[in-house]
Amino acid sequence: MPDAAPAKLLVLIARSEESFDPVITALLDAGITGATVLESRGIGAIIRSEMPIFAGLAALLPQATGSRVILSVAPQARIEALMRYLDQLPRERRPIGVTMPVESVLGLEL
């Protein structure tokens, strides 16, 4: 990726179904059309369903169990525009988000 614009790995976690649609809309509005979406479960859901010995601890955790992780590699400028937009969403619809620098990319044109 020697002459390409700086790219970043974007990781977003939409914590509910209500927060997923605005995140996808924001991605498309920012020009980020390539992403992978993974179904995920938080630690609270795992404790409740697979570790009954910690049932008391599960009562302290939120009830929401499903989330979606969105992964994308995109140019830094598009991700910055996306993050500015997502930061304006109401708190309950705002995803958890993180970016990391990418040294090289194979199979994508940015």
C-alpha positions as CSV (number, residue, x, y, z in Angstrom):
1,M,0.0,0.0,0.0
2,P,2.9,2.4,-0.7
3,D,1.0,5.2,-2.5
4,A,-2.5,4.7,-1.1
5,A,-4.2,7.0,1.4
6,P,-3.7,6.0,5.0
7,A,-6.1,3.2,6.0
8,K,-7.4,2.1,9.3
9,L,-9.2,-1.0,10.6
10,L,-12.5,0.0,11.9
11,V,-14.2,-2.1,14.6
12,L,-17.8,-1.1,15.7
13,I,-20.0,-2.9,18.1
14,A,-23.7,-2.2,17.7
15,R,-25.1,-3.3,21.1
16,S,-28.7,-3.7,20.1
17,E,-30.9,-4.1,17.0
18,E,-32.1,-0.5,17.4
19,S,-28.5,0.8,17.2
20,F,-27.5,-1.4,14.2
21,D,-29.6,0.3,11.5
22,P,-28.2,3.8,12.2
23,V,-24.7,2.4,12.1
24,I,-25.1,0.8,8.7
25,T,-26.7,4.0,7.4
26,A,-23.8,6.0,8.7
27,L,-21.3,3.7,7.1
28,L,-23.0,4.0,3.7
29,D,-23.3,7.8,4.0
30,A,-19.6,8.0,4.8
31,G,-18.8,6.0,1.6
32,I,-17.7,2.9,3.5
33,T,-19.4,0.1,1.5
34,G,-17.2,-2.8,2.3
35,A,-17.7,-4.3,5.8
36,T,-18.1,-7.6,7.5
37,V,-20.8,-8.1,10.1
38,L,-20.4,-10.7,12.8
39,E,-23.1,-11.8,15.3
40,S,-21.7,-11.7,18.8
41,R,-22.6,-12.2,22.5
42,G,-21.4,-10.3,25.5
43,I,-19.8,-11.8,28.5
44,G,-23.1,-11.5,30.4
45,A,-24.9,-13.7,27.9
46,I,-22.2,-16.3,28.2
47,I,-22.2,-16.3,32.0
48,R,-26.0,-16.7,32.0
49,S,-26.2,-19.6,29.6
50,E,-22.9,-21.5,30.0
51,M,-21.6,-20.8,33.5
52,P,-24.4,-21.2,36.0
53,I,-21.9,-21.2,38.9
54,F,-21.7,-17.4,38.3
55,A,-25.5,-16.9,38.2
56,G,-25.3,-14.3,41.1
57,L,-22.8,-12.3,39.1
58,A,-25.1,-12.4,36.0
59,A,-27.7,-10.5,37.9
60,L,-25.4,-7.5,38.0
61,L,-24.9,-7.5,34.3
62,P,-27.2,-5.9,31.7
63,Q,-29.9,-8.2,30.2
64,A,-29.1,-7.4,26.5
65,T,-27.3,-10.4,25.1
66,G,-27.0,-9.9,21.3
67,S,-24.8,-7.5,19.5
68,R,-23.1,-7.2,16.1
69,V,-19.5,-6.5,15.3
70,I,-18.8,-4.5,12.1
71,L,-15.3,-4.8,10.7
72,S,-14.0,-2.7,7.8
73,V,-10.7,-1.4,6.3
74,A,-11.2,2.1,4.9
75,P,-9.4,5.3,4.2
76,Q,-8.7,7.4,7.2
77,A,-10.7,10.4,6.0
78,R,-13.9,8.3,5.5
79,I,-13.5,6.8,9.0
80,E,-13.0,10.2,10.5
81,A,-16.2,11.4,8.9
82,L,-18.1,8.3,10.1
83,M,-16.9,8.8,13.7
84,R,-17.9,12.4,13.7
85,Y,-21.4,11.4,12.6
86,L,-21.7,8.5,15.1
87,D,-20.6,10.7,17.9
88,Q,-23.8,12.8,17.3
89,L,-26.2,9.9,17.7
90,P,-28.1,9.6,20.9
91,R,-26.1,7.7,23.5
92,E,-28.3,4.6,23.4
93,R,-27.8,4.3,19.6
94,R,-24.1,5.0,19.6
95,P,-21.9,2.0,19.0
96,I,-18.7,1.2,20.7
97,G,-16.0,2.0,18.2
98,V,-12.2,1.7,17.8
99,T,-9.8,2.2,14.9
100,M,-6.3,0.9,14.4
101,P,-3.7,1.8,11.8
102,V,-3.2,-0.6,9.0
103,E,0.3,-1.2,7.6
104,S,-0.7,-3.0,4.4
105,V,-3.7,-4.3,2.6
106,L,-4.2,-7.3,0.3
107,G,-7.3,-7.8,-1.8
108,L,-8.7,-4.3,-1.5
109,E,-8.4,-1.1,-3.4
110,L,-8.7,1.9,-1.2
